[in-house]
């Protein structure tokens, strides 16, 4: 039997505030290298804040966070940026920017001084765009892209960054079924090719059941269950997480209603 993969990201007793409000309250999390970890929970449970702590956008207020066994807050910022790519749920593009230049931002952690991107940076950016099927959009204004196109472009930026860890906040939110499927297929393919560790926040229980190899359930800033999807995605755990009754089998669950006809909420 092969040894279990070491933890790429780990949080122990993590405390973090968002402004004056406490959000994470002694949270524990372990993300093995090469996993696709889905983080589920109600609004306000701390899902996005956990990603921001891992990305070093939100400071740690207590506890310990480690990347490959090293304290995250002790690592140089440039090193963290080379190893962790963070894609927030939405990004406001205030000024016009060419799509290729947006992807080239992923090469910023490797820049030397005030030197502009190199020919190698451009090559890596174009290769990343090709892998994500957005190379044809290279000269387009990123603000003109559809939601699905923009999500794949930000995935290409993470790929150009050559990060080991991808943090994705609600990556399929607002996408129509076709663009959602295209994005997930691209994510799955690149994950398989590169062996990246993916941590994604989602409200979709079915998505976690289909895609994730590891699931974390959060409530009130703490992890109430984590592990492989089969052991974590149970009706009992989901009811504790969301405070509502669930029905289903395997990893396929839906909210159970006392008002709507039976089965009307099944996926």
SENUBA-159229 format. One line per 5 residues: number of its first residue (from 0); their letters; for each residue x, z, y of C-alpha. Coordinates in nm, 4 decimals. Example, Ala and Ser with C-alpha at 12.3 -4.5 7.8 and 13.67 -1.06 7.14 Angstrom:
<rs>
0) AS) 1.2300/0.7800/-0.4500  1.3670/0.7140/-0.1060
</rs>
This chain:
<rs>
0) XXXXX) 0.0000/0.0000/0.0000  0.1389/-0.0975/0.3418  0.1953/0.1716/0.6009  -0.0581/0.2058/0.8792  0.0354/0.0349/1.2048
5) XXXXX) 0.1903/0.2722/1.4606  -0.0151/0.3545/1.7668  0.0548/0.1206/2.0567  -0.1537/0.3278/2.2989  -0.2369/0.6937/2.2613
10) XXXXX) -0.4110/0.9484/2.4827  -0.4169/1.3205/2.4156  -0.6328/1.5585/2.6141  -0.6574/1.2979/2.8895  -0.8037/1.4118/3.2207
15) XXXXX) -0.8692/1.1700/3.5079  -1.0778/1.1745/3.8232  -1.2345/0.8835/4.0067  -1.2342/0.9931/4.3679  -1.3588/1.3509/4.3753
20) XXXXX) -1.5598/1.3170/4.0537  -1.4113/1.4181/3.7176  -1.4573/1.1320/3.4690  -1.2305/1.1843/3.1675  -1.2392/1.5405/3.0385
25) XXXXX) -0.9898/1.5934/2.7588  -1.0267/1.2512/2.5979  -0.8318/1.1596/2.2834  -0.7735/0.7988/2.1803  -0.5426/0.6162/1.9417
30) XXXXX) -0.5070/0.2358/1.9468  -0.2926/0.0958/1.6626  -0.0636/-0.1990/1.7330  -0.2382/-0.5288/1.6666  -0.5891/-0.3809/1.6784
35) XXXXX) -0.8909/-0.5112/1.8619  -1.0410/-0.1858/1.9849  -1.3920/-0.1827/2.1310  -1.4841/0.1040/2.3642  -1.8577/0.1796/2.3720
40) XXXXX) -2.0600/0.4281/2.5720  -2.3248/0.4740/2.8373  -2.2611/0.3949/3.2026  -2.0514/0.6755/3.3464  -1.9031/0.7745/3.0107
45) XXXXX) -1.5501/0.6868/3.1251  -1.4956/0.3490/2.9577  -1.3652/0.1574/3.2597  -1.1705/0.4586/3.3847  -0.9896/0.4764/3.0493
50) XXXXX) -0.8825/0.1127/3.0890  -0.7659/0.1824/3.4446  -0.5577/0.4767/3.3249  -0.3971/0.2579/3.0593  -0.3316/-0.0034/3.3321
55) XXXXX) -0.1939/0.2655/3.5680  -0.4567/0.1846/3.8279  -0.5965/0.5406/3.8060  -0.3524/0.8320/3.7888  -0.3546/1.0859/3.5093
60) XXXXX) -0.4829/1.4286/3.6123  -0.3850/1.6018/3.2902  -0.2986/1.5411/2.9283  -0.0664/1.2742/2.7970  -0.0769/0.8943/2.7625
65) XXXXX) 0.1838/0.7051/2.5633  0.2767/0.3415/2.5150  0.4710/0.2841/2.1923  0.5529/0.6548/2.1876  0.6853/0.6643/2.5451
70) XXXXX) 0.5109/0.8505/2.8261  0.3271/0.5868/3.0249  0.3763/0.7580/3.3619  0.7533/0.7767/3.3023  0.7975/0.4016/3.2536
75) XXXXX) 0.9066/0.1779/3.5447  0.6106/-0.0059/3.6969  0.7676/-0.3453/3.6322  0.8115/-0.2640/3.2636  0.4494/-0.1544/3.2377
80) XXXXX) 0.3345/-0.4769/3.4047  0.5347/-0.6809/3.1549  0.3780/-0.5019/2.8591  0.0170/-0.4447/2.9705  -0.2264/-0.7027/3.1117
85) XXXXX) -0.5439/-0.5737/3.2762  -0.8468/-0.7973/3.3341  -1.1209/-0.6171/3.5323  -1.4873/-0.7013/3.4922  -1.4950/-0.8985/3.8155
90) XXXXX) -1.2353/-1.0179/4.0635  -1.3259/-1.1227/4.4173  -1.1352/-1.4345/4.5166  -1.1349/-1.3860/4.8922  -0.9063/-1.6786/4.9711
95) XXXXX) -0.8916/-2.0223/4.8093  -0.6387/-2.0307/4.5275  -0.5464/-2.3086/4.2906  -0.6182/-2.2177/3.9286  -0.2582/-2.2826/3.8246
100) XXXXX) -0.1376/-2.0418/4.0949  -0.3805/-1.7785/3.9678  -0.2325/-1.8079/3.6184  0.1197/-1.8022/3.7643  0.0442/-1.4544/3.8987
105) XXXXX) 0.0935/-1.3418/3.5408  0.4642/-1.4232/3.5800  0.5037/-1.1891/3.8805  0.6468/-0.8965/3.6758  0.9426/-1.1201/3.5853
110) XXXXX) 1.0189/-1.2366/3.9420  1.3592/-1.1649/4.0915  1.3560/-1.0678/4.4564  1.1861/-1.3226/4.6781  1.2494/-1.6165/4.4454
115) XXXXX) 0.9411/-1.8308/4.3926  0.8269/-1.9097/4.0411  1.0791/-2.0990/3.8325  1.0317/-2.4135/3.6273  1.0184/-2.1897/3.3206
120) XXXXX) 0.7407/-1.9826/3.4787  0.5412/-2.2972/3.5450  0.5956/-2.4191/3.1887  0.4779/-2.0873/3.0440  0.1731/-2.0845/3.2719
125) XXXXX) 0.0746/-2.4372/3.1679  0.1265/-2.3511/2.8013  -0.1010/-2.0491/2.8438  -0.3647/-2.2644/3.0129  -0.3433/-2.5173/2.7312
130) XXXXX) -0.3890/-2.2389/2.4735  -0.7011/-2.1198/2.6569  -0.8354/-2.4733/2.7060  -0.8225/-2.4588/3.0858  -0.5219/-2.6859/3.1558
135) XXXXX) -0.7559/-2.9523/3.2971  -0.8597/-2.6995/3.5645  -0.5052/-2.6461/3.6943  -0.5630/-2.8097/4.0339  -0.9163/-2.6761/4.0888
140) XXXXX) -0.9984/-2.3998/4.3338  -1.0515/-2.0964/4.1107  -1.3532/-1.9910/4.3186  -1.5351/-2.3090/4.2118  -1.5102/-2.2336/3.8391
145) XXXXX) -1.8012/-2.1260/3.6233  -1.8104/-1.7739/3.4853  -1.6916/-1.8862/3.1429  -1.4110/-2.0969/3.2867  -1.2940/-1.8132/3.5080
150) XXXXX) -1.2860/-1.5673/3.2161  -1.0682/-1.8072/3.0159  -0.8417/-1.8557/3.3189  -0.7856/-1.4805/3.3480  -0.7162/-1.4726/2.9747
155) XXXXX) -0.4570/-1.7451/3.0348  -0.3021/-1.5315/3.3100  -0.2691/-1.2430/3.0623  -0.1168/-1.4826/2.8106  0.1336/-1.6129/3.0675
160) XXXXX) 0.2222/-1.2502/3.1384  0.3362/-1.2265/2.7737  0.1961/-0.8735/2.7559  0.1657/-0.6901/2.4260  -0.1561/-0.5152/2.5339
165) XXXXX) -0.4646/-0.6745/2.6874  -0.7189/-0.4499/2.8601  -1.0494/-0.6337/2.9066  -1.3391/-0.4743/3.0958  -1.6768/-0.6208/2.9908
170) XXXXX) -1.5212/-0.9631/2.9195  -1.8490/-1.1279/2.8146  -2.0748/-0.9744/3.0808  -2.2914/-1.2334/3.2530  -2.1856/-1.5251/3.0323
175) XXXXX) -2.4438/-1.7571/2.8807  -2.4386/-1.7876/2.4991  -2.2166/-2.0994/2.4884  -1.9520/-1.9687/2.7294  -1.9631/-1.6280/2.5607
180) XXXXX) -1.8908/-1.7887/2.2238  -1.6138/-2.0083/2.3678  -1.4461/-1.7083/2.5281  -1.4634/-1.4956/2.2114  -1.3326/-1.7807/1.9957
185) XXXXX) -1.0386/-1.8239/2.2332  -0.9696/-1.4499/2.2366  -0.9847/-1.4257/1.8571  -0.7584/-1.7283/1.8055  -0.4901/-1.6140/2.0492
190) XXXXX) -0.5029/-1.2588/1.9152  -0.4386/-1.3961/1.5682  -0.1526/-1.6173/1.6861  0.0214/-1.3612/1.9079  -0.0650/-1.0308/1.7387
195) XXXXX) -0.1717/-0.8772/2.0690  -0.3354/-0.5360/2.0932  -0.6737/-0.5731/2.2641  -0.8785/-0.2924/2.4172  -1.2159/-0.4136/2.5414
200) XXXXX) -1.4986/-0.2267/2.7059  -1.8425/-0.3474/2.6061  -2.2066/-0.2406/2.5891  -2.2684/-0.4734/2.2945  -2.2833/-0.2862/1.9656
205) XXXXX) -2.3099/-0.6148/1.7746  -1.9968/-0.7493/1.9456  -1.8034/-0.4391/1.8425  -1.9323/-0.4812/1.4870  -1.8348/-0.8483/1.4712
210) XXXXX) -1.5027/-0.8511/1.6545  -1.3391/-0.5102/1.6642  -1.1112/-0.3626/1.4008  -1.1330/-0.0218/1.5702  -1.4135/0.1394/1.7703
215) XXXXX) -1.4121/0.4294/2.0173  -1.7402/0.5923/2.1202  -1.7305/0.7798/2.4516  -1.9735/1.0272/2.6013  -1.9277/1.2409/2.9124
220) XXXXX) -1.5590/1.1552/2.9384  -1.4698/1.2436/2.5805  -1.4279/1.0524/2.2565  -1.6967/1.1590/2.0115  -1.5905/0.9195/1.7321
225) XXXXX) -1.3084/0.6720/1.6689  -1.1782/0.4801/1.3718  -1.2544/0.1617/1.1817  -1.5846/-0.0006/1.2710  -1.7514/0.0698/0.9344
230) XXXXX) -1.6996/0.4448/0.9625  -1.7763/0.4731/1.3357  -2.0715/0.2388/1.3802  -2.3423/0.4488/1.2182  -2.6922/0.5189/1.3428
235) XXXXX) -2.6059/0.8868/1.3825  -2.2956/0.8186/1.5944  -2.4743/0.5614/1.8096  -2.7633/0.7992/1.8729  -2.5173/1.0715/1.9810
240) XXXXX) -2.3428/0.8207/2.2093  -2.6421/0.6614/2.3775  -2.9066/0.9330/2.3430  -3.1534/0.6897/2.1867  -3.2628/0.6147/1.8296
245) XXXXX) -3.0983/0.3243/1.6467  -3.1934/0.1413/1.3306  -3.0009/-0.1116/1.1265  -2.7614/-0.1531/0.8407  -2.3907/-0.2138/0.8032
250) XXXXX) -2.2623/-0.2673/1.1560  -2.5843/-0.4365/1.2744  -2.7853/-0.1927/1.4812  -3.0596/-0.2179/1.7399  -3.2453/0.0328/1.9522
255) XXXXX) -3.5559/0.1602/1.7799  -3.8675/0.1744/1.9957  -4.1821/0.3786/1.9497  -4.3771/0.1312/2.1667  -4.2574/-0.2212/2.0857
260) XXXXX) -4.3435/-0.3867/1.7539  -4.1023/-0.3058/1.4720  -3.8130/-0.5493/1.4637  -3.8677/-0.6885/1.8132  -3.5345/-0.5465/1.9306
265) XX) -3.3312/-0.6606/1.6304  -3.0334/-0.8866/1.7211
</rs>
